[in-house]
């Protein structure tokens, strides 16, 4: 790569095509996708069987056919085989529907396909019972099984969708898409993204491949720049996917894939853009368009869902546990100085989304206006501001900061999905305006109450180290890393090393 902010193939108009194959999905990423598909299909099976077990346990007689299952606490051999066959058929039918392979299926389409899976599984079981001439299980029982399975699987799908959407304050965490090319196919792809993806994908703009001597087929206001600016465009707009929609030399495609791999971005191409004879069929769709994967980043949806569940559970339990302390702190702030008890600061969250960040007020009223007069006493490097004996801090505020108690109201931000228990600290807008291109990487993660920087280099004045630690956390995130940071945070808070 020539420079940090430039693409490696500037003179793309004169580059000859080369017959090299473009690298597709790595083995590890492919294994991750298979594991994700298996876990997703298994969760549907468990949801369906759970519905039947609940009905049997409570001896529900309101649905036709369930009285056949509710005459005893245990099932006989025929009934157990029927349930097992239904679960196996449901698991197999999920693969044919393509629901679990495609990571960007809208929730409305997920529900429709889930109902279709249940119907197919019910027909398979009914057909097997008919061929084997087994009359011990009446047709009404199969109808009840399918009905209950439809309800529980749809609830399962809605629960997974809600867990993902609640990470951003109730908004679905759509993938930011950048389209490479400005031809008619590019514009058609943009329209398909806007009309068919139900917020699963969010169109961000086009990137021009060449210096065209004729008019583009897309709206000029949607063109973010040329391919030589790709790195800057992707970082500033928090791009998750690049879709190649215009024909270009293979050398450029390989450079684009290498650049995307370094930035952690998925790359897809429309069929026919490169030699995709080795691909059986597209594994992603955008409306009427099939997408050929050129590079896929490893994903950890189960770990991220577990992170969100832990955030919600621990935050709700913590809020109940510390509620007496919150009342004491609120009363102390009210007695100590005039002004609101809770200070609401506009912070920048994941993918650059602003949100209101809650904190106990630790400074006097008008502290923001006094900041300019104190800048010469700043003890931090770069754009961060910190001074040991800040005159704006109140008496109670110093105690709250020492033990990080001023951050407790941010538990509400975690419950709302705007923050996580662990993650990079959310910056203010003025800090983000001074970011360099690679600094935006730290905004790819949901901000947290605590993070790697707080437990390793809290008093280090270097802004570059502050950013480097957060970016390293984003690159190497895992559920176990979060647990390690939480344990270290507890030790830091008990020592009272805040400021």
C-alpha positions as CSV (number, residue, x, y, z in Angstrom):
1,X,0.0,0.0,0.0
2,X,1.5,3.3,-1.1
3,X,0.0,5.6,1.5
4,X,-2.4,5.2,4.4
5,X,-5.3,7.0,2.7
6,X,-4.8,6.0,-0.9
7,X,-5.8,2.9,-2.8
8,X,-3.1,0.8,-4.4
9,X,-4.3,0.9,-8.0
10,X,-4.7,4.6,-9.0
11,X,-4.3,4.2,-12.8
12,X,-7.0,1.6,-13.2
13,X,-8.1,2.7,-16.7
14,X,-4.9,1.2,-18.2
15,X,-4.5,-1.9,-16.1
16,X,-4.8,-5.1,-18.1
17,X,-6.8,-8.0,-16.8
18,X,-4.9,-10.9,-15.4
19,X,-6.2,-14.5,-15.2
20,X,-5.5,-14.9,-11.4
21,X,-8.4,-16.1,-9.4
22,X,-9.8,-13.9,-6.7
23,X,-9.6,-15.4,-3.2
24,X,-13.0,-16.3,-1.9
25,X,-14.0,-17.3,1.6
26,X,-11.3,-18.7,4.0
27,X,-11.8,-22.0,5.7
28,X,-12.1,-20.5,9.1
29,X,-14.7,-18.0,8.0
30,X,-16.6,-20.7,6.2
31,X,-16.5,-22.9,9.3
32,X,-17.9,-19.9,11.3
33,X,-20.8,-19.6,8.9
34,X,-21.6,-23.3,9.1
35,X,-21.5,-23.1,12.9
36,X,-23.8,-20.1,12.9
37,X,-26.2,-21.9,10.6
38,X,-26.2,-25.0,12.7
39,X,-26.8,-23.1,15.9
40,X,-29.5,-21.0,14.4
41,X,-31.4,-24.0,13.1
42,X,-30.9,-25.8,16.4
43,X,-32.4,-22.9,18.3
44,X,-35.5,-23.2,16.1
45,X,-35.8,-26.9,16.8
46,X,-35.5,-26.3,20.5
47,X,-38.1,-23.5,20.4
48,X,-40.5,-25.8,18.6
49,X,-40.0,-28.8,20.9
50,X,-40.2,-26.5,24.0
51,X,-43.7,-25.5,23.0
52,X,-44.8,-29.1,22.8
53,X,-43.1,-30.0,26.2
54,X,-44.9,-27.0,27.8
55,X,-48.2,-28.2,26.4
56,X,-47.6,-31.7,27.7
57,X,-46.5,-30.6,31.1
58,X,-49.5,-28.4,31.7
59,X,-51.9,-30.9,30.1
60,X,-53.3,-28.3,27.7
61,X,-56.6,-29.5,26.2
62,X,-57.5,-26.3,24.4
63,X,-55.8,-27.2,21.1
64,X,-57.0,-30.2,19.1
65,X,-54.8,-33.2,19.2
66,X,-52.9,-32.2,22.3
67,X,-55.0,-34.4,24.6
68,X,-53.2,-37.3,22.9
69,X,-49.9,-36.1,24.4
70,X,-51.3,-35.0,27.7
71,X,-52.6,-38.2,29.2
72,X,-49.3,-38.9,31.0
73,X,-46.1,-37.2,32.1
74,X,-44.0,-39.3,29.7
75,X,-44.4,-40.0,26.1
76,X,-44.5,-43.5,24.6
77,X,-42.2,-44.7,21.9
78,X,-44.4,-43.7,18.9
79,X,-45.0,-40.2,20.3
80,X,-41.3,-39.7,21.1
81,X,-40.4,-40.8,17.6
82,X,-43.0,-38.4,16.2
83,X,-41.5,-35.5,18.1
84,X,-37.9,-36.5,17.2
85,X,-38.8,-36.9,13.5
86,X,-40.5,-33.5,13.5
87,X,-37.4,-31.9,15.1
88,X,-35.1,-33.6,12.5
89,X,-37.4,-32.6,9.6
90,X,-37.5,-29.0,11.0
91,X,-33.7,-28.9,11.1
92,X,-33.3,-30.2,7.6
93,X,-36.0,-28.0,6.1
94,X,-34.2,-24.9,7.6
95,X,-31.3,-25.5,5.3
96,X,-33.5,-25.6,2.2
97,X,-35.1,-22.3,3.0
98,X,-31.8,-20.5,3.1
99,X,-32.8,-18.6,6.2
100,X,-29.8,-19.5,8.3
101,X,-27.1,-19.1,5.7
102,X,-28.1,-15.5,4.8
103,X,-27.0,-13.1,7.5
104,X,-29.1,-10.2,6.2
105,X,-32.6,-11.6,5.9
106,X,-35.3,-9.0,6.9
107,X,-37.3,-9.9,10.0
108,X,-40.6,-10.0,8.0
109,X,-39.0,-12.5,5.6
110,X,-37.6,-14.5,8.5
111,X,-41.0,-14.9,10.0
112,X,-42.5,-16.0,6.6
113,X,-39.7,-18.5,6.0
114,X,-40.0,-19.8,9.5
115,X,-43.7,-20.6,9.0
116,X,-42.7,-22.3,5.8
117,X,-40.1,-24.4,7.5
118,X,-42.7,-25.6,10.0
119,X,-45.2,-26.5,7.3
120,X,-42.6,-28.5,5.4
121,X,-41.5,-30.3,8.5
122,X,-45.1,-31.1,9.3
123,X,-45.8,-32.4,5.8
124,X,-42.6,-34.6,6.0
125,X,-43.7,-36.1,9.4
126,X,-47.3,-36.6,8.2
127,X,-46.0,-38.3,5.0
128,X,-43.8,-40.6,6.9
129,X,-46.6,-41.6,9.3
130,X,-48.8,-42.3,6.3
131,X,-46.2,-44.4,4.4
132,X,-45.4,-46.4,7.6
133,X,-49.1,-46.8,8.2
134,X,-48.9,-45.5,11.8
135,X,-52.3,-44.5,13.1
136,X,-51.3,-44.0,16.7
137,X,-50.8,-40.3,16.1
138,X,-53.9,-38.6,14.7
139,X,-53.7,-35.8,12.1
140,X,-55.0,-33.3,14.6
141,X,-51.8,-33.8,16.7
142,X,-49.6,-33.0,13.7
143,X,-51.6,-29.8,13.1
144,X,-51.2,-28.8,16.7
145,X,-47.5,-29.5,16.6
146,X,-47.1,-27.3,13.5
147,X,-49.1,-24.5,15.0
148,X,-47.2,-24.5,18.2
149,X,-43.9,-24.7,16.4
150,X,-44.8,-21.7,14.2
151,X,-45.6,-19.6,17.2
152,X,-42.5,-20.5,19.2
153,X,-40.1,-20.2,16.2
154,X,-41.5,-16.8,15.3
155,X,-41.0,-15.7,18.9
156,X,-37.5,-17.1,18.8
157,X,-36.8,-15.1,15.6
158,X,-38.2,-11.9,17.1
159,X,-36.1,-12.4,20.3
160,X,-32.9,-12.7,18.2
161,X,-33.9,-9.7,16.1
162,X,-34.7,-7.6,19.2
163,X,-31.3,-8.5,20.9
164,X,-29.5,-7.3,17.8
165,X,-31.6,-4.1,17.3
166,X,-31.5,-3.1,21.0
167,X,-27.8,-2.6,20.8
168,X,-28.5,0.8,19.1
169,X,-31.3,2.1,21.2
170,X,-34.0,0.2,19.5
171,X,-32.8,0.7,16.0
172,X,-31.8,-2.3,13.9
173,X,-28.0,-2.6,13.5
174,X,-28.0,-2.4,9.7
175,X,-24.9,-3.0,7.7
176,X,-23.5,0.0,6.0
177,X,-23.0,-0.7,2.3
178,X,-20.7,1.0,-0.2
179,X,-21.3,0.3,-3.9
180,X,-18.2,0.3,-6.2
181,X,-19.3,1.6,-9.6
182,X,-21.5,4.3,-11.1
183,X,-23.2,2.4,-13.9
184,X,-26.8,1.4,-14.3
185,X,-26.3,-1.8,-12.3
186,X,-25.0,0.3,-9.5
187,X,-28.2,2.5,-9.4
188,X,-30.4,-0.6,-9.7
189,X,-28.6,-2.1,-6.8
190,X,-29.1,1.0,-4.7
191,X,-32.8,0.9,-5.4
192,X,-33.0,-2.7,-4.4
193,X,-31.1,-2.0,-1.1
194,X,-33.6,0.8,-0.3
195,X,-36.7,-1.1,-1.2
196,X,-36.1,-4.7,-0.2
197,X,-33.7,-4.8,2.8
198,X,-35.9,-3.5,5.5
199,X,-33.0,-1.7,7.3
200,X,-30.8,-4.9,7.2
201,X,-28.5,-3.0,4.8
202,X,-28.1,0.8,4.8
203,X,-26.9,2.3,1.6
204,X,-24.1,4.9,2.2
205,X,-23.0,5.9,-1.3
206,X,-21.1,5.1,-4.5
207,X,-17.4,5.1,-5.3
208,X,-16.4,5.9,-8.9
209,X,-14.0,3.4,-10.4
210,X,-12.6,5.6,-13.3
211,X,-12.4,9.2,-14.4
212,X,-15.4,8.9,-16.6
213,X,-15.6,11.1,-19.8
214,X,-19.3,10.7,-19.9
215,X,-22.2,11.1,-17.5
216,X,-22.6,8.7,-14.6
217,X,-25.8,6.6,-14.4
218,X,-26.3,7.5,-10.7
219,X,-27.1,10.7,-8.8
220,X,-23.9,12.7,-8.4
221,X,-24.9,13.6,-4.8
222,X,-24.5,9.9,-3.9
223,X,-20.9,9.7,-5.1
224,X,-18.6,9.8,-2.2
225,X,-15.3,9.9,-4.2
226,X,-13.0,7.9,-6.3
227,X,-11.5,4.4,-5.6
228,X,-8.2,6.0,-4.6
229,X,-10.1,7.4,-1.5
230,X,-11.5,4.1,-0.6
231,X,-9.9,3.8,2.8
232,X,-11.0,7.2,4.0
233,X,-14.5,6.7,2.7
234,X,-14.9,3.3,4.4
235,X,-13.5,4.5,7.8
236,X,-15.5,7.8,7.9
237,X,-18.8,6.1,6.9
238,X,-18.2,2.9,9.0
239,X,-18.6,0.7,6.0
240,X,-19.4,-3.0,6.7
241,X,-19.8,-4.2,3.1
242,X,-18.5,-3.3,-0.3
243,X,-20.4,-4.5,-3.3
244,X,-18.6,-4.4,-6.7
245,X,-21.2,-3.6,-9.3
246,X,-19.1,-2.5,-12.3
247,X,-16.7,-4.5,-14.4
248,X,-13.0,-3.8,-13.7
249,X,-9.6,-5.6,-14.0
250,X,-8.9,-8.6,-11.9
251,X,-5.8,-6.8,-10.5
252,X,-8.0,-4.1,-9.1
253,X,-10.4,-6.6,-7.5
254,X,-7.5,-8.3,-5.8
255,X,-6.2,-5.0,-4.4
256,X,-9.7,-4.1,-3.3
257,X,-10.0,-7.5,-1.5
258,X,-6.7,-7.0,0.2
259,X,-7.6,-3.5,1.3
260,X,-11.0,-4.7,2.7
261,X,-9.4,-7.6,4.5
262,X,-7.1,-5.2,6.3
263,X,-10.0,-2.9,7.2
264,X,-12.2,-5.9,8.3
265,X,-14.9,-5.3,5.6
266,X,-16.9,-7.9,3.6
267,X,-16.6,-7.8,-0.2
268,X,-19.3,-9.0,-2.6
269,X,-19.6,-8.8,-6.4
270,X,-22.5,-9.0,-8.8
271,X,-22.4,-12.2,-10.9
272,X,-20.2,-11.8,-13.9
273,X,-17.9,-9.2,-12.5
274,X,-15.1,-11.8,-12.2
275,X,-14.7,-15.5,-13.0
276,X,-17.1,-17.1,-10.5
277,X,-17.3,-20.5,-12.1
278,X,-16.2,-22.1,-8.9
279,X,-19.2,-20.8,-7.0
280,X,-22.3,-23.0,-7.1
281,X,-24.7,-20.2,-6.2
282,X,-24.7,-16.8,-4.4
283,X,-24.9,-17.0,-0.6
284,X,-26.4,-13.5,-0.2
285,X,-29.2,-11.7,-2.0
286,X,-30.2,-8.0,-2.2
287,X,-33.7,-8.0,-3.7
288,X,-33.4,-9.5,-7.2
289,X,-29.6,-9.4,-7.2
290,X,-27.4,-12.4,-6.1
291,X,-24.1,-11.5,-4.5
292,X,-20.9,-13.5,-5.0
293,X,-18.7,-13.4,-1.8
294,X,-15.1,-12.4,-2.5
295,X,-14.1,-11.9,1.2
296,X,-16.1,-12.5,4.4
297,X,-15.0,-11.4,7.8
298,X,-15.4,-13.8,10.7
299,X,-18.5,-13.1,12.6
300,X,-19.5,-14.2,16.1
301,X,-23.3,-13.7,16.4
302,X,-23.7,-16.1,19.3
303,X,-21.0,-14.3,21.4
304,X,-22.4,-10.9,20.6
305,X,-25.9,-12.0,21.5
306,X,-24.5,-13.4,24.8
307,X,-22.8,-10.0,25.4
308,X,-26.1,-8.3,24.9
309,X,-27.9,-10.7,27.2
310,X,-25.2,-10.2,29.9
311,X,-25.4,-6.5,29.5
312,X,-29.2,-6.5,30.1
313,X,-29.1,-9.0,32.9
314,X,-26.2,-7.5,34.8
315,X,-27.4,-3.9,34.3
316,X,-30.9,-4.7,35.6
317,X,-29.5,-6.5,38.6
318,X,-27.0,-3.8,39.2
319,X,-29.6,-1.1,38.9
320,X,-31.7,-2.8,41.6
321,X,-28.6,-3.5,43.8
322,X,-27.3,0.1,43.8
323,X,-30.6,1.9,43.8
324,X,-30.1,2.9,47.5
325,X,-26.7,4.3,46.7
326,X,-28.1,6.2,43.7
327,X,-30.6,7.9,46.0
328,X,-27.8,8.8,48.5
329,X,-25.6,10.2,45.8
330,X,-28.5,12.2,44.3
331,X,-29.3,13.7,47.7
332,X,-25.6,14.6,48.3
333,X,-25.3,16.4,45.0
334,X,-28.4,18.4,45.7
335,X,-27.1,19.5,49.0
336,X,-23.5,20.2,47.7
337,X,-24.2,22.6,44.9
338,X,-26.9,24.1,42.7
339,X,-27.8,22.6,39.4
340,X,-29.2,19.3,38.0
341,X,-28.4,16.0,39.7
342,X,-27.8,14.2,36.4
343,X,-25.7,15.7,33.7
344,X,-26.6,14.7,30.1
345,X,-23.8,14.9,27.6
346,X,-24.1,14.4,23.9
347,X,-21.7,11.5,23.0
348,X,-20.8,9.7,19.8
349,X,-21.7,6.0,19.9
350,X,-21.3,3.0,17.5
351,X,-20.9,3.9,13.9
352,X,-20.9,7.6,14.7
353,X,-24.5,7.7,16.1
354,X,-25.0,10.5,18.7
355,X,-26.8,9.6,21.9
356,X,-27.4,11.2,25.4
357,X,-24.9,9.9,27.9
358,X,-26.1,10.1,31.5
359,X,-23.7,11.0,34.4
360,X,-24.0,12.3,37.9
361,X,-23.1,16.0,37.8
362,X,-19.6,16.4,39.3
363,X,-18.9,20.0,38.1
364,X,-20.4,23.3,38.8
365,X,-23.0,24.8,36.5
366,X,-21.4,26.4,33.4
367,X,-18.3,24.2,33.4
368,X,-18.4,23.7,29.7
369,X,-18.0,27.5,29.1
370,X,-15.0,27.6,31.5
371,X,-13.1,24.8,29.7
372,X,-11.6,27.2,27.1
373,X,-9.9,29.2,29.9
374,X,-8.3,26.1,31.3
375,X,-6.9,24.6,28.1
376,X,-3.4,25.8,28.8
377,X,-3.4,23.6,32.0
378,X,-4.4,20.5,30.1
379,X,-2.3,17.5,31.3
380,X,-3.2,15.2,28.4
381,X,-1.7,15.0,24.9
382,X,-3.8,15.6,21.8
383,X,-7.5,16.3,21.9
384,X,-8.3,14.9,25.4
385,X,-8.6,17.2,28.3
386,X,-7.8,16.4,31.9
387,X,-6.3,18.3,34.8
388,X,-5.6,17.0,38.4
389,X,-7.1,19.9,40.4
390,X,-9.9,21.0,38.1
391,X,-11.5,24.0,39.8
392,X,-14.8,23.2,38.2
393,X,-15.2,19.9,40.1
394,X,-17.4,20.1,43.2
395,X,-16.6,18.5,46.6
396,X,-19.0,15.6,46.1
397,X,-17.8,15.4,42.5
398,X,-14.2,14.6,43.6
399,X,-15.4,11.7,45.7
400,X,-17.6,10.4,42.9
401,X,-14.8,10.6,40.3
402,X,-12.3,9.0,42.7
403,X,-14.4,5.8,42.8
404,X,-16.0,6.2,39.3
405,X,-19.5,6.5,40.9
406,X,-20.4,9.3,38.6
407,X,-20.7,6.8,35.8
408,X,-23.5,4.8,37.5
409,X,-26.4,6.5,35.7
410,X,-24.9,5.1,32.4
411,X,-26.5,1.7,33.4
412,X,-29.6,3.2,31.8
413,X,-27.6,3.7,28.6
414,X,-26.7,0.1,28.7
415,X,-30.3,-1.0,29.2
416,X,-31.4,1.3,26.3
417,X,-28.8,-0.4,24.0
418,X,-26.7,2.8,23.4
419,X,-23.8,1.5,25.5
420,X,-22.4,-1.8,26.7
421,X,-20.8,-2.8,30.0
422,X,-17.4,-3.1,28.2
423,X,-16.2,-1.1,25.3
424,X,-14.3,2.1,24.3
425,X,-15.4,5.1,26.2
426,X,-17.8,7.3,24.1
427,X,-16.1,10.5,22.9
428,X,-17.7,13.9,22.6
429,X,-18.4,15.4,19.1
430,X,-15.5,17.8,19.3
431,X,-13.1,14.9,19.8
432,X,-14.4,13.0,16.8
433,X,-14.1,16.1,14.6
434,X,-10.3,15.9,15.3
435,X,-10.0,12.2,14.5
436,X,-7.6,11.0,11.8
437,X,-8.9,8.3,9.5
438,X,-7.7,5.3,11.5
439,X,-9.1,6.7,14.7
440,X,-12.6,6.0,13.5
441,X,-12.0,2.3,14.0
442,X,-12.6,2.7,17.7
443,X,-16.2,3.8,16.9
444,X,-17.0,0.4,15.3
445,X,-17.7,-1.0,18.7
446,X,-20.5,-0.1,21.1
447,X,-19.1,2.2,23.7
448,X,-18.9,0.9,27.3
449,X,-19.0,1.8,30.9
450,X,-15.5,0.5,31.2
451,X,-12.9,-0.6,28.7
452,X,-9.3,-1.8,28.2
453,X,-7.9,1.7,28.5
454,X,-9.5,2.3,31.9
455,X,-7.8,-0.8,33.4
456,X,-4.4,-0.6,31.7
457,X,-3.4,3.0,31.1
458,X,-6.0,5.3,32.7
459,X,-3.4,7.9,33.8
460,X,-1.3,7.8,30.7
461,X,-1.5,11.2,29.0
462,X,-0.9,9.9,25.5
463,X,-3.9,10.2,23.1
464,X,-2.3,7.9,20.6
465,X,-1.9,5.1,23.2
466,X,-5.5,5.8,24.3
467,X,-6.7,5.2,20.7
468,X,-4.3,2.3,20.1
469,X,-5.6,0.4,23.1
470,X,-9.2,0.8,22.0
471,X,-8.5,-0.2,18.4
472,X,-6.7,-3.3,19.7
473,X,-9.8,-4.1,21.7
474,X,-12.0,-3.7,18.7
475,X,-9.8,-6.0,16.6
476,X,-9.4,-8.7,19.2
477,X,-12.8,-8.6,20.9
478,X,-14.2,-11.7,22.5
479,X,-16.7,-12.5,25.2
480,X,-13.9,-13.7,27.5
481,X,-12.0,-10.5,27.0
482,X,-15.0,-8.6,28.3
483,X,-15.2,-10.7,31.4
484,X,-11.5,-10.2,32.1
485,X,-11.9,-6.4,31.8
486,X,-14.9,-6.4,34.1
487,X,-12.9,-8.3,36.8
488,X,-10.0,-5.8,36.4
489,X,-12.4,-2.9,36.6
490,X,-13.8,-4.1,39.9
491,X,-10.2,-4.0,41.3
492,X,-9.6,-0.5,40.0
493,X,-12.8,0.9,41.4
494,X,-12.1,-0.7,44.9
495,X,-8.6,1.0,44.9
496,X,-10.2,4.3,44.1
497,X,-7.7,5.3,41.3
498,X,-10.1,7.5,39.5
499,X,-9.7,11.3,39.1
